[in-house]
Amino acid sequence: MAKAFRYPPEGALMQYYGPGDFLDSQSVPLPHPAPDAAELTIAIFFNMPGWARALLGLRNLLMTPFGLKTGSESDIAPPTVEQINSCSYSGIFAVHSATPTEVILGTDDKHLDFRVSILKDETADCVSLSTWVRPHNLFGRAYLTVIYPFHRLIVARCLANAQKLGLTVSG
């Protein structure tokens, strides 16, 4: 089961973080031996449950009239390890940085910027999925408020799916 996680001050997301920003993190135990962050990213983030993919589709449909960036099926199709490590995976979940211990995905839009971190933390013996958001305006703050309950549920479900895929140990 996913639990709250304190994102480390030296983590890659902190280069974005400023006053008033949103940062949320959840984690599950690491497998032993643990794959690198790119493999964890594919298994955890890009294996969203079908209902979460459907919610993203609905979000895209509802946000199109507002001129916000919307993704396509290719934006949630799993990248290869090579695409992650070379930061060549693009779209709404574009890879911004990749190391053996952390991958950063995300995009900037007119209402908010967001990044997602998949962090392999061997010291804490966990893998975490963390989200940073910087709303740019009232619409961005309202949007974040509306999607937050769904966000928490999707993150927890993605991490739980990692257990089903055999990527975490029961703990």
GIQUIPE-V245322 format. One record per residue. PSI is psi as a letter, one per 20 degrees, with the letter a starting at -180 (* if undefined). Layout:
PSI
PSI
//
This chain:
p
q
r
q
p
o
p
q
h
j
q
h
h
i
h
h
p
r
p
i
r
p
p
p
p
q
r
r
q
q
r
o
q
p
r
r
h
g
h
h
g
g
h
g
g
j
l
q
q
h
h
h
h
g
h
h
g
g
g
g
g
h
i
g
i
i
j
q
p
q
r
r
h
h
i
j
p
p
r
r
h
g
h
g
h
i
k
i
p
a
a
h
l
q
p
h
q
p
r
i
i
p
p
p
r
a
r
q
r
h
h
r
q
q
q
p
p
o
p
o
n
h
g
i
l
r
p
q
o
q
p
p
p
o
q
i
a
g
g
g
g
g
g
g
g
g
i
g
h
h
g
g
g
g
g
g
g
g
h
h
h
h
g
h
i
k
i
q
q
q
*
//
